Structures are given as C-alpha cells and as structure tokens.
C-alpha cells in the first residue's frame, strides 16, 4: 500500500493495488472517491479535504516494516 498526501489540495490518496491497472472512479460522497479495478476490487481511495476527516499527524509519516520470508 502507498499513501500520498497533497498538502496544496489537502488530498489523501491510499493506493491499495498496482497503479497500472485500469480503474473506474466511483464517488461515494462529496469528499471520497473509490478507484475500482478488475473484479470490483478497490484499488485506491481518494479523500478530498483530508485534514478535516483524518488526524494527519497520527497518519503521516507512515512507518512500516516488511519481514523477509513472510508473504504480504
């Protein structure tokens, strides 16, 4: 998963799958858009006005660890 935040537009994007896939955008509210890929799978989530919905200080920067030999 990749997390991108645009400070100028206050837009948070959570990329859950391969970005090279063709997607259909599905707006589920004024501030949230889902990118839907093959098999109706959610590929990404865009949150407009992210700082009003999420405490970004707790989310960014994201730290993570990948253990070798463990499938993700």
N, C-alpha and C positions, 0 to 999 in steps of 0.2 A: 504494500500500500504506500502511496505517496501522498503527502499533504502539501498543498501550495496555498500561500496566502498573499493576496494583492492588497498592500496597505492603502494604495491610492483609491481603489474601488471598494475596499472593505469586503472583498470576496474571498471566501474559503472554498477550496476545491479538494475533495477527497477522491483520489484515483484508486479504485479497488482492483482493477484488471489492466491488461495490456492496452496502452493508449492507441495502438494502431488499428483497433477494431472499429468497424462502422457502428455508429450508435444512433438511437432516436432519442431526442430530448423530450422529457415528459415533465411539465410544470405541475407540481403538486400543491404549491401555494405561491403567493406573491414573491416569496424570498427563497424558495427551494426548487431546484431543477434536478431531476434524475437523468443520467445517461444510461439508456437501456440497450444492451447488446444482444448477441445470439442467445436464444433460449429464454428470452425475457429476463436475463441476468443483469443486475445493477452493476454497471462498470464504473460510474462515478457519481458524486453528489456535489452540487454547487450550492453554496449558501451565500446569498446576497445580504449585505448588512450584517455580516457575521459577528461583529463585535457587540451587536445588540441581542444576539441569540446565544452566544457562547462566551465563556470567560477565556479569552485567548491567552491570558497569562498562564493559565493552567495547561493549555494545549500546546503552545509554541514556546520554545523549540521542543520538538518531539525527540526523545532519546529512545533507542531501541537496541536490542542485541539479538543476533541470529546465532544459534548454536550450530556447530558443524555436525552433519550427520542426521539432523532432525528435519524431516520434510515439513515444508510450510504450506 
